[in-house]
Amino acid sequence: MIRLARIASLLVAFSLLASAATAYAECAWVLWGRLMGGPPKNEEVFFTLDAFESQKICQEARQAQFDDQAKQAAAQGEKVDGMIHHRTGVTESYLCLPDTVDPRGQKGGGR
């Protein structure tokens, strides 16, 4: 009986630790940069800039990053309208996604 109680308490402790780890993981947000278009292949490229504990902090950093880049682009006469449109044909933008989401898609070609 005591052994069963020990096993039960270990299972409860393990599940609490597992749920705490899951909850923490759900709080991580990644700031991504995205470049679209441009010669020669008209591709879409994503790159990571930073990671944050909350969506709100990530969104604030995204806005600051956009404002900084937009200011520089506008000073060079490039179009800014929620995205930055470079004269080279490349469009630049930023987005925040949970760390469980990779906008580049699946790696490897697995099934």
PyMOL commands that place a pseudoatom at each C-alpha (Angstrom):
pseudoatom trace, name=CA, resn=MET, resi=1, chain=A, elem=C, hetatm=0, pos=[0.000, 0.000, 0.000]
pseudoatom trace, name=CA, resn=ILE, resi=2, chain=A, elem=C, hetatm=0, pos=[2.816, 2.382, 0.882]
pseudoatom trace, name=CA, resn=ARG, resi=3, chain=A, elem=C, hetatm=0, pos=[4.569, 1.496, -2.365]
pseudoatom trace, name=CA, resn=LEU, resi=4, chain=A, elem=C, hetatm=0, pos=[1.406, 2.304, -4.346]
pseudoatom trace, name=CA, resn=ALA, resi=5, chain=A, elem=C, hetatm=0, pos=[1.114, 5.673, -2.572]
pseudoatom trace, name=CA, resn=ARG, resi=6, chain=A, elem=C, hetatm=0, pos=[4.763, 6.455, -3.419]
pseudoatom trace, name=CA, resn=ILE, resi=7, chain=A, elem=C, hetatm=0, pos=[4.216, 5.605, -7.078]
pseudoatom trace, name=CA, resn=ALA, resi=8, chain=A, elem=C, hetatm=0, pos=[1.077, 7.722, -7.171]
pseudoatom trace, name=CA, resn=SER, resi=9, chain=A, elem=C, hetatm=0, pos=[2.846, 10.697, -5.612]
pseudoatom trace, name=CA, resn=LEU, resi=10, chain=A, elem=C, hetatm=0, pos=[5.733, 10.338, -8.073]
pseudoatom trace, name=CA, resn=LEU, resi=11, chain=A, elem=C, hetatm=0, pos=[3.279, 10.280, -10.971]
pseudoatom trace, name=CA, resn=VAL, resi=12, chain=A, elem=C, hetatm=0, pos=[1.561, 13.403, -9.662]
pseudoatom trace, name=CA, resn=ALA, resi=13, chain=A, elem=C, hetatm=0, pos=[4.920, 15.183, -9.232]
pseudoatom trace, name=CA, resn=PHE, resi=14, chain=A, elem=C, hetatm=0, pos=[6.035, 14.134, -12.719]
pseudoatom trace, name=CA, resn=SER, resi=15, chain=A, elem=C, hetatm=0, pos=[2.823, 15.327, -14.345]
pseudoatom trace, name=CA, resn=LEU, resi=16, chain=A, elem=C, hetatm=0, pos=[3.058, 18.675, -12.531]
pseudoatom trace, name=CA, resn=LEU, resi=17, chain=A, elem=C, hetatm=0, pos=[6.623, 19.132, -13.762]
pseudoatom trace, name=CA, resn=ALA, resi=18, chain=A, elem=C, hetatm=0, pos=[5.637, 18.157, -17.292]
pseudoatom trace, name=CA, resn=SER, resi=19, chain=A, elem=C, hetatm=0, pos=[2.719, 20.577, -17.358]
pseudoatom trace, name=CA, resn=ALA, resi=20, chain=A, elem=C, hetatm=0, pos=[4.898, 23.384, -15.985]
pseudoatom trace, name=CA, resn=ALA, resi=21, chain=A, elem=C, hetatm=0, pos=[7.455, 22.770, -18.741]
pseudoatom trace, name=CA, resn=THR, resi=22, chain=A, elem=C, hetatm=0, pos=[4.708, 22.776, -21.360]
pseudoatom trace, name=CA, resn=ALA, resi=23, chain=A, elem=C, hetatm=0, pos=[3.238, 26.005, -20.002]
pseudoatom trace, name=CA, resn=TYR, resi=24, chain=A, elem=C, hetatm=0, pos=[6.666, 27.652, -20.089]
pseudoatom trace, name=CA, resn=ALA, resi=25, chain=A, elem=C, hetatm=0, pos=[7.269, 26.502, -23.667]
pseudoatom trace, name=CA, resn=GLU, resi=26, chain=A, elem=C, hetatm=0, pos=[3.952, 27.985, -24.758]
pseudoatom trace, name=CA, resn=CYS, resi=27, chain=A, elem=C, hetatm=0, pos=[5.121, 31.396, -23.555]
pseudoatom trace, name=CA, resn=ALA, resi=28, chain=A, elem=C, hetatm=0, pos=[8.109, 31.671, -25.899]
pseudoatom trace, name=CA, resn=TRP, resi=29, chain=A, elem=C, hetatm=0, pos=[7.704, 33.904, -28.959]
pseudoatom trace, name=CA, resn=VAL, resi=30, chain=A, elem=C, hetatm=0, pos=[10.120, 34.428, -31.830]
pseudoatom trace, name=CA, resn=LEU, resi=31, chain=A, elem=C, hetatm=0, pos=[10.547, 37.609, -33.865]
pseudoatom trace, name=CA, resn=TRP, resi=32, chain=A, elem=C, hetatm=0, pos=[11.030, 36.683, -37.527]
pseudoatom trace, name=CA, resn=GLY, resi=33, chain=A, elem=C, hetatm=0, pos=[12.142, 38.846, -40.405]
pseudoatom trace, name=CA, resn=ARG, resi=34, chain=A, elem=C, hetatm=0, pos=[10.745, 38.094, -43.868]
pseudoatom trace, name=CA, resn=LEU, resi=35, chain=A, elem=C, hetatm=0, pos=[12.104, 39.107, -47.248]
pseudoatom trace, name=CA, resn=MET, resi=36, chain=A, elem=C, hetatm=0, pos=[9.936, 38.449, -50.300]
pseudoatom trace, name=CA, resn=GLY, resi=37, chain=A, elem=C, hetatm=0, pos=[10.477, 38.847, -53.989]
pseudoatom trace, name=CA, resn=GLY, resi=38, chain=A, elem=C, hetatm=0, pos=[13.358, 40.244, -55.901]
pseudoatom trace, name=CA, resn=PRO, resi=39, chain=A, elem=C, hetatm=0, pos=[15.335, 38.766, -58.728]
pseudoatom trace, name=CA, resn=PRO, resi=40, chain=A, elem=C, hetatm=0, pos=[16.270, 36.240, -59.774]
pseudoatom trace, name=CA, resn=LYS, resi=41, chain=A, elem=C, hetatm=0, pos=[13.988, 33.669, -58.109]
pseudoatom trace, name=CA, resn=ASN, resi=42, chain=A, elem=C, hetatm=0, pos=[11.256, 35.759, -56.450]
pseudoatom trace, name=CA, resn=GLU, resi=43, chain=A, elem=C, hetatm=0, pos=[11.770, 33.797, -53.212]
pseudoatom trace, name=CA, resn=GLU, resi=44, chain=A, elem=C, hetatm=0, pos=[10.494, 34.187, -49.666]
pseudoatom trace, name=CA, resn=VAL, resi=45, chain=A, elem=C, hetatm=0, pos=[13.184, 34.031, -46.973]
pseudoatom trace, name=CA, resn=PHE, resi=46, chain=A, elem=C, hetatm=0, pos=[12.606, 33.965, -43.198]
pseudoatom trace, name=CA, resn=PHE, resi=47, chain=A, elem=C, hetatm=0, pos=[15.235, 34.644, -40.550]
pseudoatom trace, name=CA, resn=THR, resi=48, chain=A, elem=C, hetatm=0, pos=[15.075, 34.845, -36.761]
pseudoatom trace, name=CA, resn=LEU, resi=49, chain=A, elem=C, hetatm=0, pos=[15.931, 38.054, -34.964]
pseudoatom trace, name=CA, resn=ASP, resi=50, chain=A, elem=C, hetatm=0, pos=[15.207, 37.370, -31.281]
pseudoatom trace, name=CA, resn=ALA, resi=51, chain=A, elem=C, hetatm=0, pos=[13.037, 35.419, -28.812]
pseudoatom trace, name=CA, resn=PHE, resi=52, chain=A, elem=C, hetatm=0, pos=[10.779, 36.744, -26.052]
pseudoatom trace, name=CA, resn=GLU, resi=53, chain=A, elem=C, hetatm=0, pos=[8.805, 35.455, -23.076]
pseudoatom trace, name=CA, resn=SER, resi=54, chain=A, elem=C, hetatm=0, pos=[5.455, 36.853, -24.209]
pseudoatom trace, name=CA, resn=GLN, resi=55, chain=A, elem=C, hetatm=0, pos=[3.577, 37.774, -27.345]
pseudoatom trace, name=CA, resn=LYS, resi=56, chain=A, elem=C, hetatm=0, pos=[3.161, 41.346, -26.123]
pseudoatom trace, name=CA, resn=ILE, resi=57, chain=A, elem=C, hetatm=0, pos=[6.912, 41.881, -25.681]
pseudoatom trace, name=CA, resn=CYS, resi=58, chain=A, elem=C, hetatm=0, pos=[7.556, 40.286, -29.071]
pseudoatom trace, name=CA, resn=GLN, resi=59, chain=A, elem=C, hetatm=0, pos=[4.998, 42.566, -30.746]
pseudoatom trace, name=CA, resn=GLU, resi=60, chain=A, elem=C, hetatm=0, pos=[6.591, 45.624, -29.141]
pseudoatom trace, name=CA, resn=ALA, resi=61, chain=A, elem=C, hetatm=0, pos=[10.015, 44.532, -30.418]
pseudoatom trace, name=CA, resn=ARG, resi=62, chain=A, elem=C, hetatm=0, pos=[8.522, 43.830, -33.869]
pseudoatom trace, name=CA, resn=GLN, resi=63, chain=A, elem=C, hetatm=0, pos=[7.101, 47.344, -34.028]
pseudoatom trace, name=CA, resn=ALA, resi=64, chain=A, elem=C, hetatm=0, pos=[10.405, 48.882, -32.896]
pseudoatom trace, name=CA, resn=GLN, resi=65, chain=A, elem=C, hetatm=0, pos=[12.323, 46.843, -35.498]
pseudoatom trace, name=CA, resn=PHE, resi=66, chain=A, elem=C, hetatm=0, pos=[9.876, 47.844, -38.233]
pseudoatom trace, name=CA, resn=ASP, resi=67, chain=A, elem=C, hetatm=0, pos=[9.923, 51.524, -37.239]
pseudoatom trace, name=CA, resn=ASP, resi=68, chain=A, elem=C, hetatm=0, pos=[13.727, 51.597, -37.288]
pseudoatom trace, name=CA, resn=GLN, resi=69, chain=A, elem=C, hetatm=0, pos=[14.000, 49.892, -40.694]
pseudoatom trace, name=CA, resn=ALA, resi=70, chain=A, elem=C, hetatm=0, pos=[11.092, 51.910, -42.146]
pseudoatom trace, name=CA, resn=LYS, resi=71, chain=A, elem=C, hetatm=0, pos=[12.718, 55.177, -41.102]
pseudoatom trace, name=CA, resn=GLN, resi=72, chain=A, elem=C, hetatm=0, pos=[15.937, 54.221, -42.875]
pseudoatom trace, name=CA, resn=ALA, resi=73, chain=A, elem=C, hetatm=0, pos=[14.066, 53.042, -45.981]
pseudoatom trace, name=CA, resn=ALA, resi=74, chain=A, elem=C, hetatm=0, pos=[11.906, 56.169, -46.162]
pseudoatom trace, name=CA, resn=ALA, resi=75, chain=A, elem=C, hetatm=0, pos=[15.023, 58.338, -45.905]
pseudoatom trace, name=CA, resn=GLN, resi=76, chain=A, elem=C, hetatm=0, pos=[16.296, 56.529, -49.016]
pseudoatom trace, name=CA, resn=GLY, resi=77, chain=A, elem=C, hetatm=0, pos=[13.030, 57.168, -50.857]
pseudoatom trace, name=CA, resn=GLU, resi=78, chain=A, elem=C, hetatm=0, pos=[11.669, 53.636, -50.595]
pseudoatom trace, name=CA, resn=LYS, resi=79, chain=A, elem=C, hetatm=0, pos=[7.951, 52.941, -50.112]
pseudoatom trace, name=CA, resn=VAL, resi=80, chain=A, elem=C, hetatm=0, pos=[6.689, 52.078, -46.622]
pseudoatom trace, name=CA, resn=ASP, resi=81, chain=A, elem=C, hetatm=0, pos=[3.067, 50.999, -46.040]
pseudoatom trace, name=CA, resn=GLY, resi=82, chain=A, elem=C, hetatm=0, pos=[3.043, 48.356, -43.317]
pseudoatom trace, name=CA, resn=MET, resi=83, chain=A, elem=C, hetatm=0, pos=[5.833, 46.641, -45.233]
pseudoatom trace, name=CA, resn=ILE, resi=84, chain=A, elem=C, hetatm=0, pos=[9.044, 48.069, -46.610]
pseudoatom trace, name=CA, resn=HIS, resi=85, chain=A, elem=C, hetatm=0, pos=[9.217, 47.983, -50.411]
pseudoatom trace, name=CA, resn=HIS, resi=86, chain=A, elem=C, hetatm=0, pos=[12.811, 48.273, -51.619]
pseudoatom trace, name=CA, resn=ARG, resi=87, chain=A, elem=C, hetatm=0, pos=[13.605, 49.510, -55.111]
pseudoatom trace, name=CA, resn=THR, resi=88, chain=A, elem=C, hetatm=0, pos=[15.281, 46.156, -55.792]
pseudoatom trace, name=CA, resn=GLY, resi=89, chain=A, elem=C, hetatm=0, pos=[11.835, 44.507, -55.727]
pseudoatom trace, name=CA, resn=VAL, resi=90, chain=A, elem=C, hetatm=0, pos=[12.333, 42.988, -52.279]
pseudoatom trace, name=CA, resn=THR, resi=91, chain=A, elem=C, hetatm=0, pos=[9.626, 43.510, -49.668]
pseudoatom trace, name=CA, resn=GLU, resi=92, chain=A, elem=C, hetatm=0, pos=[10.637, 43.393, -45.994]
pseudoatom trace, name=CA, resn=SER, resi=93, chain=A, elem=C, hetatm=0, pos=[8.358, 42.671, -43.031]
pseudoatom trace, name=CA, resn=TYR, resi=94, chain=A, elem=C, hetatm=0, pos=[8.454, 41.272, -39.492]
pseudoatom trace, name=CA, resn=LEU, resi=95, chain=A, elem=C, hetatm=0, pos=[6.226, 38.899, -37.545]
pseudoatom trace, name=CA, resn=CYS, resi=96, chain=A, elem=C, hetatm=0, pos=[5.970, 37.259, -34.130]
pseudoatom trace, name=CA, resn=LEU, resi=97, chain=A, elem=C, hetatm=0, pos=[5.170, 33.567, -33.894]
pseudoatom trace, name=CA, resn=PRO, resi=98, chain=A, elem=C, hetatm=0, pos=[5.137, 31.028, -31.063]
pseudoatom trace, name=CA, resn=ASP, resi=99, chain=A, elem=C, hetatm=0, pos=[8.422, 29.136, -30.880]
pseudoatom trace, name=CA, resn=THR, resi=100, chain=A, elem=C, hetatm=0, pos=[6.562, 25.999, -31.940]
pseudoatom trace, name=CA, resn=VAL, resi=101, chain=A, elem=C, hetatm=0, pos=[5.823, 27.527, -35.364]
pseudoatom trace, name=CA, resn=ASP, resi=102, chain=A, elem=C, hetatm=0, pos=[8.488, 27.700, -38.049]
pseudoatom trace, name=CA, resn=PRO, resi=103, chain=A, elem=C, hetatm=0, pos=[7.312, 29.718, -41.081]
pseudoatom trace, name=CA, resn=ARG, resi=104, chain=A, elem=C, hetatm=0, pos=[9.962, 28.019, -43.232]
pseudoatom trace, name=CA, resn=GLY, resi=105, chain=A, elem=C, hetatm=0, pos=[7.922, 24.806, -43.094]
pseudoatom trace, name=CA, resn=GLN, resi=106, chain=A, elem=C, hetatm=0, pos=[8.971, 21.266, -42.293]
pseudoatom trace, name=CA, resn=LYS, resi=107, chain=A, elem=C, hetatm=0, pos=[12.591, 20.297, -42.420]
pseudoatom trace, name=CA, resn=GLY, resi=108, chain=A, elem=C, hetatm=0, pos=[13.769, 17.122, -44.075]
pseudoatom trace, name=CA, resn=GLY, resi=109, chain=A, elem=C, hetatm=0, pos=[10.946, 15.882, -46.291]
pseudoatom trace, name=CA, resn=GLY, resi=110, chain=A, elem=C, hetatm=0, pos=[9.649, 13.518, -43.609]
pseudoatom trace, name=CA, resn=ARG, resi=111, chain=A, elem=C, hetatm=0, pos=[6.279, 11.873, -43.904]
for i in range(1, 111): cmd.bond("trace and resi %d" % i, "trace and resi %d" % (i + 1))
show_as sticks, trace
zoom trace
